[in-house]
């Protein structure tokens, strides 16, 4: 089949409840794109232009349907004072959470133009937007307030404080939300469509009760902010979210990116309420052979396309950095082969 | 002390950046956002959203355009930029979406006479490549057989093919004859895509009196038989619509004419007030957008009229207070032929110009339609006033008059690559306007405005100041 639409046209149709020519194909190709241009990971996460160029090179190499601006989930926490290590060939690693050094009332909302590496994001969005936003959506992955709060804290203390010192936790969450909204405002003004990621709100990390009480209200607040502008909001939660599937529509997100859940179960609960993104096993895309990937992706896409509100063929989480290129090509080729809505 | 909502609705007039609009929008109360809807739908019909939304979804030129900061302008832009979604929502909610092509302003009045029927102009997609700073739709048209040398309206052929800018229309009504001949070719290509347009022919308004003395004129300036011919064409459209909808009620056509006149009256008043105000109350880009709304109300006539009413209130208020968006000494100019690239209007204002008169080839959508005669004849007469299909001297008579009386100090003509009427007529217009300096700008492809064009405009403004 000949592709009639640009990825921009395809995505814009999806979000107004129209079936595009074929389903959007968007494996979460983030830092893997650095391997396409051959730059170091450190260059990738410290130089916005290098990041954007890698993303564009990846699009040229694989032909997927969107730019993904993302480094790691600590980016807002870092700008608020958390310290990271910066390996040459891997992503930043949290070293000292800000709240190990200062009290919560000393945390300030960062200035995206000045603090941490927020500027890297904005530079990357600006470059990618100018280069190809007429033809491609530019997604900017933003850590949700709960994930940022955890990256500001010693996780054990933070979780213990939910019981021992809930006021402190609330203060951390509130300033995390404020910082996220401040950053999001600059992101949209630069041309990025925020894609909210809340990996630490996964049921692999916290209980459904904690999700409902702590993560969910701040996801809702952030999504409400974006909905005032009428943005279509994508929410990604890594890992197993089976125990909270029923709660996901309550976030308000328009599209939900799922990881380790049975797609058919998720569709049963969500497909009338949300557009579904997912969810090829992220480990498998690195380790499986291309033929196997192709076979499984076709099955996944055929199933996903029956969702009522629309579907994006994707991986469950980020494509691992060292995933073989032929594996990604197998994924994208298979999804494009069977993903046609139009005759 | 000014209450916040009042401040948002009436800030000191200015043209502001997209970022400033984002900041200002955050202060708009939720209830205001919920108040305004198209098709009276509270679920998906909201449209009061700021420029950043549309920029993120691909309208890249919004990053460098400066837009009016009023609440009314916010409402207008949200509505206008929402049109693609609106057309799809019309299809999803069982409205009949009707493509009207080439006549610019009359056929929609007929379509709007039928309940749940939404007319739109596919050729208006020609703004999209410029707002997106993208040649995608133009290049795609080339692949479909319309060469690069054709008018920018070729973008609409791509839009028909892609089905991503409007839904497949229930009916296509294509006007040919005294229409743009590039566009006639494009409409024929649309037919090749499997559509079955209802072709209607529009006659050239020409003065045959001295050659054909048997023709009746009745002071119309053209033979009455032209009107009769148009009436028969319009009745063909009416009958097709009746067959499509099962409705045949001429009173609805009369009501539709009254509604169109209501809009035309509002727009005329806005233009008059703006043209005579001490300081320009609204930017040229907003003014042009208002004017083009007369064509079909951006696919929801009732809501558009309500928006224009709000804009009229704004213009009245600003004119009365002697405040506006440009310097008091901005140089008055007339603009002939639509700019195609919205940025040009911004640019001329940035360089000291003030657009006080326009001739955007849509005069037939601006003039009142007679209400006390047969409605089909009234529509035919309105169309025969079309500025595009008469002689050059008729087309620019009003502009020439303004030049003669010193109301304008210069004329800017935008010349579209490939648009046959531009290629043929621009030099003739220049000749007709010898009493006033004229600047002709060849509009380049999207995102193609160069420093050279800027310098030429700058020099022109210096010259006529």
Interface residues (C-beta under 8 A of the other chain):
Chain A: X4 X5 X6 X8 X9 X10 X12 X13 X16 X17 X18 X20 X129 X130 X133 X134 X135 X137 X138 X185 X188 X189 X191 X192 X193 X228 X229 X230 X231
Chain B: X18 X19 X22 X25 X26 X30 X33 X44 X46 X49 X50 X52 X53 X55 X56 X57 X58 X60 X63 X84 X85 X88 X89 X92 X132 X133 X134 X136 X161 X162 X163 X164 X167
